Amino acid sequence: MTFQIEALDHAKFTHLFTLSSDELAARRAVRVVADASPGFPCRVSLQDAEIGETLILFNYSHLDVQSPYAAAHAIFVRELARQAHPKPGEVPEVLSSRLLSVRAFDARGFMVDADVIDGGDLGPRLEQMFTDRGVAFIDIHNAKPGCFAARSVRAPAD
């Protein structure tokens, strides 16, 4: 068994780049230009934006479940991002290079396990968490700023 890290679909967010600053503000969002790299991790490409790239920073409901653990947090999406499709068992550098919080949830959206780890240990920790058959998915967050980073599911069986 192995894990699969999922990137968000850019199509869900393209409309945000057509909005004015006032329209973005009404949606609790803001247009930003990356002024450092790393520092602006895109949740679609699973890469840090390059200096000068335009992104939208907005509140994203990453755990839209009927449980006390329902959650939303700020995320960045690059304007010209292409959706990443990591291979089963692959950990993108944007995750492996950061301190992370991993939170395992069951099918009802209740947390069943959690940890704070060095991103270099993400693969083995996801594998270990998925040995619990009750774990439906694992949300990965940047531990220091706390932003949602990605979701991991069980990789499809061959």
FITOR-276515 format. One line per field, with one value per residue (C-alpha): residue number from 1; residue in one letter; chain; z, y, x. Coordinates in steps of 0.001 Angstrom, whole numbers, always signed. Last residue first. Layout:
BEGIN
vovo	NUM:...
baba	A:...
drenlo	A:...
up	Z:...
north	Y:...
east	X:...
# end
This chain:
BEGIN
vovo	158:157:156:155:154:153:152:151:150:149:148:147:146:145:144:143:142:141:140:139:138:137:136:135:134:133:132:131:130:129:128:127:126:125:124:123:122:121:120:119:118:117:116:115:114:113:112:111:110:109:108:107:106:105:104:103:102:101:100:99:98:97:96:95:94:93:92:91:90:89:88:87:86:85:84:83:82:81:80:79:78:77:76:75:74:73:72:71:70:69:68:67:66:65:64:63:62:61:60:59:58:57:56:55:54:53:52:51:50:49:48:47:46:45:44:43:42:41:40:39:38:37:36:35:34:33:32:31:30:29:28:27:26:25:24:23:22:21:20:19:18:17:16:15:14:13:12:11:10:9:8:7:6:5:4:3:2:1
baba	D:A:P:A:R:V:S:R:A:A:F:C:G:P:K:A:N:H:I:D:I:F:A:V:G:R:D:T:F:M:Q:E:L:R:P:G:L:D:G:G:D:I:V:D:A:D:V:M:F:G:R:A:D:F:A:R:V:S:L:L:R:S:S:L:V:E:P:V:E:G:P:K:P:H:A:Q:R:A:L:E:R:V:F:I:A:H:A:A:A:Y:P:S:Q:V:D:L:H:S:Y:N:F:L:I:L:T:E:G:I:E:A:D:Q:L:S:V:R:C:P:F:G:P:S:A:D:A:V:V:R:V:A:R:R:A:A:L:E:D:S:S:L:T:F:L:H:T:F:K:A:H:D:L:A:E:I:Q:F:T:M
drenlo	A:A:A:A:A:A:A:A:A:A:A:A:A:A:A:A:A:A:A:A:A:A:A:A:A:A:A:A:A:A:A:A:A:A:A:A:A:A:A:A:A:A:A:A:A:A:A:A:A:A:A:A:A:A:A:A:A:A:A:A:A:A:A:A:A:A:A:A:A:A:A:A:A:A:A:A:A:A:A:A:A:A:A:A:A:A:A:A:A:A:A:A:A:A:A:A:A:A:A:A:A:A:A:A:A:A:A:A:A:A:A:A:A:A:A:A:A:A:A:A:A:A:A:A:A:A:A:A:A:A:A:A:A:A:A:A:A:A:A:A:A:A:A:A:A:A:A:A:A:A:A:A:A:A:A:A:A:A
up	-9301:-6242:-6246:-3919:-485:-20:+736:+876:+278:+1865:+4210:+5898:+9441:+9131:+11073:+10574:+6858:+6587:+5244:+5366:+5564:+4092:+4902:+7986:+9550:+7878:+10096:+7984:+6287:+9133:+8614:+4877:+5505:+8066:+5674:+2906:+5113:+6766:+4635:+5498:+9118:+11255:+13408:+14095:+14025:+14359:+14332:+13356:+12541:+8995:+8832:+6544:+9108:+9335:+9609:+10377:+9273:+10435:+8433:+8770:+5212:+2450:+1736:+1064:-1665:-2822:-3947:-2161:-4462:-3140:-5941:-8680:-8151:-10484:-10323:-11733:-13968:-12429:-14505:-11884:-8945:-6121:-2502:+460:+3579:+5859:+6122:+8483:+9453:+12457:+14513:+11933:+8888:+6425:+4217:+5130:+2650:+2777:+1135:+2318:-290:-1506:-5279:-7069:-9524:-10255:-9767:-7728:-8616:-7012:-4802:-6259:-5572:-8921:-7578:-3914:-4763:-2106:-1829:+391:-1462:-3314:-2363:-3641:-5015:-6327:-4455:-5351:-2276:-1019:+1686:-970:-722:-880:-4224:-5638:-4380:-5901:-9217:-10272:-13366:-11435:-9102:-12025:-12501:-9063:-9542:-12883:-11032:-9549:-6161:-5820:-4485:-2723:-3305:-607:-684:+0
north	-1738:-551:+3141:+5216:+5793:+9471:+12477:+16036:+19157:+22279:+23812:+26800:+26539:+29287:+27121:+23652:+23788:+21567:+18056:+16524:+12754:+10646:+7718:+6424:+3578:+962:+2122:+1200:+4552:+6403:+4439:+5114:+8803:+8879:+7138:+9655:+12751:+12229:+14806:+17226:+17270:+16142:+17332:+14568:+13713:+10679:+9833:+13171:+12900:+13613:+10801:+8713:+8813:+11587:+11729:+15053:+15807:+18961:+19867:+21505:+22300:+21038:+17751:+19550:+22024:+19307:+17096:+13729:+10733:+7474:+7253:+9656:+13370:+14940:+18679:+20987:+23669:+27085:+30253:+32465:+30803:+29653:+30492:+29117:+30562:+28241:+26344:+23600:+21149:+19242:+19480:+17213:+17599:+17841:+20554:+20034:+22125:+25159:+27712:+31274:+33278:+34333:+34821:+34588:+36640:+35616:+38183:+35948:+32313:+30567:+27574:+24304:+21995:+23141:+23568:+24358:+27033:+27683:+31392:+31573:+29923:+32087:+35701:+38704:+36738:+39108:+39164:+39363:+39316:+37210:+37450:+37147:+40823:+41597:+39801:+41909:+45063:+44022:+43333:+39806:+37996:+36056:+34628:+32974:+30625:+29051:+25826:+25252:+25075:+21664:+21134:+18858:+15323:+13289:+9549:+7065:+3529:+0
east	-2449:-4354:-5194:-3010:-4494:-5259:-3092:-4324:-2284:-772:-3349:-1728:-363:+2258:+4723:+3262:+2599:-426:-1054:-4510:-4659:-7418:-9749:-7903:-9909:-7691:-4804:-1772:-2454:-741:+2488:+2620:+1926:+4773:+7174:+6461:+6480:+9864:+11683:+8895:+10049:+7161:+4268:+1756:-1925:-4206:-7924:-9453:-13146:-14309:-16867:-14619:-11800:-9245:-5446:-3773:-220:+1555:+4596:+8017:+9065:+11396:+9590:+6322:+7351:+9768:+6873:+6494:+6019:+4513:+1971:+3058:+2515:-38:+534:-2119:-696:-354:-598:-2241:-525:-2810:-2008:-3943:-5571:-7495:-10749:-11825:-14543:-13178:-16379:-17961:-20177:-17315:-15824:-12191:-10224:-12496:-10215:-9628:-7777:-4345:-4365:-1061:+966:+4556:+7336:+9641:+8936:+5992:+6754:+5567:+2635:+1205:-2333:-1663:+909:+3572:+4488:+7561:+10403:+11080:+10568:+8612:+5691:+3036:-262:-3955:-6204:-9078:-11745:-14491:-15480:-11759:-11541:-14358:-12640:-9309:-11029:-11909:-10637:-7959:-10602:-12398:-9436:-10000:-11951:-10205:-6852:-7735:-6085:-3062:-3386:-707:-1093:-128:+1173:+0
# end
